Amino acid sequence: MISSLILSTLILGAFATVLPSPVSKRAETTVIPTTVFNDYSTFQQYFNYLYPWGSDHNGAARMVGNSSDHDYITIKTPGTLTLTAQPVTGQPATSSGVAIHYLSGTVYAKNSLTVEKGGGYDISGSFQATTTKGTWPAFWLTATKGWPPEIDIAEWKGDGDISFNTFNTSSQVAAKNVNYPNPSEFHDVKAELRDENGSDVSITFYLDGAKVVTQVGKGYVGAGFWL
């Protein structure tokens, strides 16, 4: 079985509130443009291959790929990135003893992001994601130092749903699961991150333009994230 996560468009925009009394306004900067998946050269300006820490994480898939190995990380059509997973045998276990049953592609943004006081981010993408049992595609933010924080902007756990999650601790998790219709079609996912009070960050999740849920990351202001 071959499974794929296909991302057609990605937009990452940063916001900052400017307060020239008595008027306030919001400035916007595009951090990752919609052209990022037009070709490998543009892609590699904004993204690195694998995880920030290497090839293995907490599942049974080992990530592979680099600038000359695109078997699992491909741009076949300008504007669309495809991440593929395939079964494998004979791989050594991870350093923590987890058996490896898949090889897969994954990527992360070169520049980490931080919600500063008065600021925020809009993160959006268009996805074609499998919900086949045994697969685990994800589009997420994870801490640059330690863990948590973590924000799962979209996670598909092979059960027919899409999940939106915010981790405050390993046991204090805000989670929302909704049905993911027509996995063979593209769907738009968006997360709006905003400083709420100088300490906490609100995360409002959208699926196909409709608001799904708002969650709160305690103490997320000033925390670094990998995308």
ABEGO torsion letter per residue (X at the ends): XBBBBBBABBBBBBBBBBBBOABBBBBBBBABBAAAAABAAAAAAABBBEBAAEABBABABBBBEBAABAAABBBABBGBBBBBBBBBBGBBBBAAGBBBABBBBBBBBABBBBBBBGBEBBBBBBBBBBABBGBBBBBBBBBABEOOBBBBABBBAGAGBBBBBBBABAABBBBBBBBBBGAABBBBBBBBBBBAAGABBBBBBBBGGBBABBBBBBGABGBBBBX
